[in-house]
Amino acid sequence: MKKIELVLGFQCNCRCLFCVVDAKTAKQSMGTSAAIRHLAQSRQEGARAVDFGGGEPTLREDLPELVRAAKKMGYRAIGVKTNGLRLCYPDYVEILMKAGVDRFAVPIWGESAEAQDALAQTPGAFEMMEMGVKHVLDFGGCVEADVLLTTRTLASLTRMVGHFADIGVRKFQIWLYSLFGSNQALPELLPSMTAAGKMIVDTASALKHRKLRISTTQIPACFLRPCEELYSNIADLKLQIITPGGSFPAEASPFEAGIKPPRCRGCVQYDSCGGVRPEYLEMFSDREIRPLV
């Protein structure tokens, strides 16, 4: 274990169309003392980095306290995974960064307020997130954009990445819409990996001169020809997810855990690939898979 993601709870100030959290789950929360115990134990077990996540961790008034505790314990990298709404307040950004946060991961679900706000079901979500990104960068912090690929956003991926690159974001992690994460809702939002892979490659190629870091753990390398290096196996991060209900390695998360159908046999990256999510194969089958040789 090199890194942990501490999921403090599932309360959120957005009402995303594709969120699996229900009213019961939203009440689950990790107390301050429990969070500090997890930080201490994980640090003793070798963790050097932590991301505070949720739900929405910035709703926690003890977040600065937890960040300071992590800093005191010797965590070398401290991040917050947030929808970015509260980052629109520069004083709050400054509080978190002074406490020890050095990077923020924020979601990008569209190239415009109309697109993102519709998915978040929260008017102003895009504007507040974008403002928050600018505040973090103004204070010298690092922003990683978690870009969600859906059938609605696929065609605009290059413009989405380019827009936030213009603001100053340099790292982009590409996610694929999850039927698990949406509790099987809106399956029409799940694009094929063939289409998703092509758009990621086209975007990386179009913006190559910008020297951005574009990567994905959810689109296998065989869909990213000739830019197979854009894929990385999340297992390589040695990331442990710790939630109010238990903990598990990131590669066991339903958002990441994949299987390798017989068609994958003979691929030169068979052992280093995390496979394809079962929900995806149920919808599209394995006919798209063409092993790398």
Secondary structure by P-SEA (a helix, b strand, c coil): ccbbbbcccccccccccccccccccccccccaaaaaaaaaaaaaacccbbbbbccccccccaaaaaaaaaaaacccbbbbbccccccccaaaaaaaaaacccbbbbbbccccaaaaaaaacccaaaaaaaaaaaaaaaabbbbbbbcccccccccaaaaaaaaaaaacccbbbbbcccccccccccccccccaaaaaaaaaaaaaaacccccbbbbccccccccccccccccccccccbbbbccccccccccccccbbbbcccccccccccccccccaaaaaacccccccccc
